[in-house]
Amino acid sequence: MARVATADDVRASIRFARDNALACVPKSGGQSFGASTVENALVVDVGPLNGISYADNVVTVGAGAGLYDIHSLLDKYGRSLPTGAGPTIGISGPALGGGMGIHTRGHDRPPARSPRQSRRAPLRS
């Protein structure tokens, strides 16, 4: 596992994985079902890249920012994001389409589907 602290660390990890014929698997928070047990892979933990800022109605978050911290900051401004409810989960998974949360249906966001589910017929409501 590579625990990165900067964008340069991420680039170096990706290069290392590529040069050594390893899959490169990102991990951004407290949940990582399956990612930590992948064979022939380098797990890149972006947890330390967890900066969060809010200005001019725009939230900027690092890949490892946790959902609790993001929602705590946004709550101060009366804002929210459609994410999961697990406080230790990093933002990268939900931002890339993984998981379902308390806001999912309320904002007409379709449920996330795993790659296996995407090959099946569409889910019906």
C-alpha positions as CSV (number, residue, x, y, z in Angstrom):
1,M,0.0,0.0,0.0
2,A,1.2,3.5,-0.8
3,R,-0.1,6.2,1.6
4,V,0.3,9.5,-0.4
5,A,0.5,13.0,0.9
6,T,0.8,15.0,-2.3
7,A,-0.2,14.9,-6.0
8,D,3.5,14.0,-6.8
9,D,3.2,11.0,-4.5
10,V,0.1,9.9,-6.4
11,R,1.9,10.3,-9.7
12,A,4.9,8.3,-8.4
13,S,2.6,5.5,-7.1
14,I,0.9,5.3,-10.5
15,R,4.3,5.1,-12.3
16,F,5.5,2.4,-9.8
17,A,2.3,0.3,-10.4
18,R,2.6,0.7,-14.2
19,D,6.4,-0.1,-14.2
20,N,5.8,-3.2,-12.1
21,A,2.6,-4.5,-14.0
22,L,0.4,-3.9,-11.0
23,A,-3.2,-2.7,-11.0
24,C,-3.5,0.7,-9.3
25,V,-6.4,0.7,-6.8
26,P,-7.5,3.9,-5.1
27,K,-8.6,4.0,-1.4
28,S,-10.0,7.2,0.0
29,G,-11.6,6.4,3.4
30,G,-12.8,4.1,6.0
31,Q,-14.6,1.6,3.8
32,S,-12.8,-0.3,1.1
33,F,-14.7,-3.5,0.4
34,G,-12.5,-5.6,-1.8
35,A,-9.9,-2.9,-2.7
36,S,-7.5,-3.8,0.1
37,T,-7.5,-7.5,-1.0
38,V,-6.8,-7.2,-4.7
39,E,-3.9,-9.4,-5.9
40,N,-1.1,-8.0,-8.0
41,A,-2.2,-4.4,-7.2
42,L,-0.9,-1.3,-5.4
43,V,-3.5,0.2,-3.2
44,V,-3.0,4.0,-3.2
45,D,-4.5,5.5,0.0
46,V,-5.3,9.1,-0.7
47,G,-6.7,9.6,2.8
48,P,-4.1,12.3,3.8
49,L,-5.3,14.4,0.8
50,N,-8.2,15.6,2.8
51,G,-8.4,19.4,2.5
52,I,-11.8,21.0,2.3
53,S,-12.7,24.6,1.5
54,Y,-15.9,26.5,0.7
55,A,-16.0,29.9,-1.1
56,D,-18.3,31.6,-3.5
57,N,-20.8,28.7,-3.3
58,V,-18.2,26.2,-4.4
59,V,-16.8,23.4,-2.2
60,T,-13.4,22.1,-3.0
61,V,-12.4,18.8,-1.4
62,G,-9.3,16.6,-1.5
63,A,-9.7,13.0,-2.7
64,G,-9.4,11.7,0.9
65,A,-11.8,14.1,2.6
66,G,-14.2,12.3,4.8
67,L,-18.0,12.7,4.5
68,Y,-18.5,13.8,8.1
69,D,-16.0,16.6,7.7
70,I,-17.4,17.7,4.4
71,H,-21.0,17.8,5.7
72,S,-19.9,19.5,8.9
73,L,-18.4,22.4,6.9
74,L,-21.3,22.6,4.4
75,D,-23.8,22.6,7.2
76,K,-22.4,26.0,8.4
77,Y,-23.5,27.4,5.0
78,G,-26.8,25.7,4.8
79,R,-25.5,23.4,2.0
80,S,-25.2,19.7,1.4
81,L,-24.1,17.1,-1.1
82,P,-25.8,13.8,-2.2
83,T,-23.4,11.3,-0.6
84,G,-23.6,8.3,1.6
85,A,-24.1,8.5,5.4
86,G,-20.9,6.7,6.6
87,P,-18.9,9.4,8.4
88,T,-15.5,7.8,7.7
89,I,-16.1,7.2,4.0
90,G,-13.9,9.3,1.8
91,I,-15.5,11.4,-0.9
92,S,-13.9,9.7,-3.9
93,G,-16.1,6.7,-3.9
94,P,-19.5,8.6,-3.8
95,A,-18.1,11.3,-6.2
96,L,-17.3,8.6,-8.7
97,G,-20.7,6.9,-8.5
98,G,-20.3,4.4,-5.7
99,G,-22.8,3.9,-2.9
100,M,-26.2,5.2,-2.0
101,G,-27.0,7.7,0.7
102,I,-29.7,9.7,2.4
103,H,-29.9,12.2,-0.4
104,T,-29.8,9.8,-3.4
105,R,-33.5,9.6,-4.2
106,G,-34.3,13.2,-3.1
107,H,-32.2,14.7,-5.8
108,D,-33.2,12.3,-8.7
109,R,-29.7,10.7,-8.7
110,P,-30.1,7.2,-10.0
111,P,-28.7,4.4,-7.7
112,A,-25.1,3.6,-8.4
113,R,-24.5,0.2,-10.0
114,S,-21.5,-2.0,-9.8
115,P,-19.8,-3.0,-13.1
116,R,-21.6,-6.4,-12.9
117,Q,-25.0,-4.7,-12.5
118,S,-24.4,-2.4,-15.4
119,R,-24.3,-5.3,-17.8
120,R,-27.8,-6.4,-16.7
121,A,-31.1,-4.9,-17.7
122,P,-31.8,-1.5,-16.1
123,L,-33.3,-1.4,-12.6
124,R,-36.9,-0.5,-12.4
125,S,-38.5,1.6,-9.8
